[in-house]
Amino acid sequence: MQFPEHESADNSELSPERGWQDEANCLGVDPDLFFPERGASTREAKEVCRGCVVRNECLEYALVNGEKFGIWGGLSERERRRLRRARAQANRNVV
């Protein structure tokens, strides 16, 4: 999976919160797998994510950055939307 480049001019330094990408199962995998056409299967992409040691970091990255497309942390756009709603509801109940 291709991730957005770091803002540094030489791209040789990753910020601490994004160093997780070097450990991702999807490193070197065709990014198209994680951005299937509407209605296409997400099974293969989710399988890559299944055993990934940085799955949670990937998911949090997508949630924090509002990624609206693709499979991130093993979840589709729709699944991330549900998770965001559930978290927002839980936060409202705490307050």
C-alpha positions, -999 to +999 in steps of 0.1 A: +000+000+000+013+034-008+011+060+020+012+098+016+048+110+016+061+128+047+063+165+043+101+167+048+119+178+016+140+147+013+114+122+026+142+103+044+127+109+079+093+095+090+075+112+118+072+090+149+035+085+145+040+072+110+070+049+115+045+020+118+042+019+080+076+002+077+062-028+095+029-031+076+020-063+058+009-043+028+043-027+022+051-035-014+016-049-022-002-033-051-022-004-037-051-011-061-059-041-039-068-018-011-089+005-032-113-018-050-139-006-074-173-001-059-190-034-053-158-054-057-146-078-031-125-065-002-117-100+010-081-101-003-071-068+011-086-077+045-067-109+044-034-090+041-045-069+071-056-098+092-022-107+107-006-074+104+012-062+136+004-026+129-032-030+120-044-008+149-020+019+140-031+018+104-068+020+114-062+049+138-043+067+110-073+064+087-097+075+114-076+105+126-070+116+090-105+111+077-096+085+050-128+080+031-117+055+006-100+021+007-092-006+032-073+007+063-065-014+093-087-042+079-118-021+077-137-007+047-151+028+044-185+017+057-170-002+086-148+028+096-179+051+094-197+028+118-168+028+142-165+066+141-202+068+149-200+043+178-170+061+192-188+095+190-218+080+207-197+065+234-180+099+240-214+116+242-225+091+268-193+097+289-199+135+289 
